[in-house]
Amino acid sequence: NQTLKYGAERIGKRTDRHMEHWRNYGLGQFIHWGVYAIPGGHWKGKYYPGAAEWIRSWKEMPKEAYDELYKQFNPKQFNAKAWARQAKDMGAKYVIITTKHHDGFCLWPSEFTDYTIANTPYKRDIIKQLVEAYDEAGVDVYLYFSIIDWNHPGYRAKIETEEDRVAYDGFKEFTRKQLLELLELYPQTKGLWFDGTWDSAWKEQAAYVSDLDKELRAMIPGLIIGSRFRPDDFGNRHFDANGNMMGDYEQGWERKMPNTIEEVHGNDWDCVMTVPENQWGYHSDWRGHVKTSNELIEMLVKAVSLGGNFVLNFGPDGNGSIREEETTIAAEIGEWMNSNATVIYNCGHLPWEKQDWGYYTVNRKTNEKYMVIFNHPISGMYKIQTPDKIKIRKAYLLENPSGELNIEACGENKFIVHYRSSQKQTKPVVIVIKTDD
Ligand SMILES: C[C@@H]1N[C@@H](C#Cc2ccccc2)[C@H](O)[C@@H]1O
């Protein structure tokens, strides 16, 4: 182990009540919204094949043209309360909202730049409306903030000259003032979700970012910040040079998921996921595979079964509307969550051998165990292998607690639950299991 001045601030999970609350969310919503929603992945009739929120970086998009778009931003359909209601009905316990993406456009009236919502035809503070609406709906608010800021003159991807260094020092102070401003303006914020911290310029700022991290945490008790913010002494992010995670949870699962508990290294973690293959901001022409609600429910259950949170992205259009595909997905997930949230909220990893029929989750408070079934064996036999002498005493469908299922004990820690559905299953089914531990 090396002695690090700016490595992991803690070994092992945070155990305070704020983090315990975060750990038990299960399901969150991501909102990516900004001026990139105006072109929606097209420019002058051409289709942009990349992620819509990155369209400014497209060679076919003149930077000066993009940088004028905010003067058209006037989302007349925007209704923060409707968005919050939809998220609540989907079963999301928290939301992560883009305050500023890589293009540098601020959805709040920051006093440190003119490139903000205040200077659009819309004028009003989007972040304030969203924070208040979600908070009122009982959905905790987290703020996404991109360190990369293509609009700021002092931003650098790398520092090569003395001029770069001076410019970047000014950019660091600008970044710091915006972050303090956000927490000052929106004290309901429970955490910051940082992005765009992969530049070498940022990765050389271990001392500065360590101080900033402390300053931000001092502003809001219990503030939660993931592993994508601080670099260590050697520019490592997520894990320091000694392999210890920096931040309160691992932010390494973007559009991908772990398959085993070993891959999450005993840390808290989140998975942030898009409905199409790779669109966070609004793209009017989703191509490639668009995930169904069943696929997304399986990802949610898989994340919880491995001790993480699953955060599903929504990309509202330039008028402030949530697109039809996302509205349908939210309703279908919400319908399943209505009768199955028991296996998601306050649940985590059960260290039993993974079986083909699906995933286990366990309620951290009651120790009640769940089998969430995605694959029905034609045998009608659901195998369970318990560790060290744990016996299965009872099993029943979550939707029918009085209908006990037949359990066959097959020798040391092997059990078979017999279940054959009477009708065609189009959504995951949950079996509750009672044990003698
Ligand atoms: C949460 C997501 N992170 C951002 C990114 C990215 C990215 C950029 C380059 C290579 C791979 C990923 C996306 O624009 C979105 O905000």
The ligand as an SDF file (V2000), in Angstrom:
LIG
                    3D

 16 17  0  0  0  0  0  0  0  0999 V2000
  -24.3490    9.9320  -17.7900 C   0  0  0  0  0  0  0  0  0  0  0  0
  -23.7770    9.9690  -19.1870 C   0  0  0  0  0  0  0  0  0  0  0  0
  -22.3840   10.2860  -19.2110 N   0  0  0  0  0  0  0  0  0  0  0  0
  -22.1220   11.0450  -20.4490 C   0  0  0  0  0  0  0  0  0  0  0  0
  -21.0510   10.4350  -21.2030 C   0  0  0  0  0  0  0  0  0  0  0  0
  -20.1980    9.9770  -21.7780 C   0  0  0  0  0  0  0  0  0  0  0  0
  -19.1660    9.3410  -22.5220 C   0  0  0  0  0  0  0  0  0  0  0  0
  -18.3240   10.1030  -23.2720 C   0  0  0  0  0  0  0  0  0  0  0  0
  -17.3200    9.4840  -23.9930 C   0  0  0  0  0  0  0  0  0  0  0  0
  -17.1750    8.1210  -23.9610 C   0  0  0  0  0  0  0  0  0  0  0  0
  -18.0430    7.3680  -23.1990 C   0  0  0  0  0  0  0  0  0  0  0  0
  -19.0550    7.9770  -22.4620 C   0  0  0  0  0  0  0  0  0  0  0  0
  -23.4040   11.0530  -21.2100 C   0  0  0  0  0  0  0  0  0  0  0  0
  -23.5300   12.1770  -22.0500 O   0  0  0  0  0  0  0  0  0  0  0  0
  -24.4080   11.0340  -20.0670 C   0  0  0  0  0  0  0  0  0  0  0  0
  -24.4710   12.3000  -19.4360 O   0  0  0  0  0  0  0  0  0  0  0  0
  1  2  1  0
  2  3  1  0
  2 15  1  0
  3  4  1  0
  4  5  1  0
  4 13  1  0
  5  6  3  0
  6  7  1  0
  7  8  1  0
  7 12  2  0
  8  9  2  0
  9 10  1  0
 10 11  2  0
 11 12  1  0
 13 14  1  0
 13 15  1  0
 15 16  1  0
M  END
$$$$
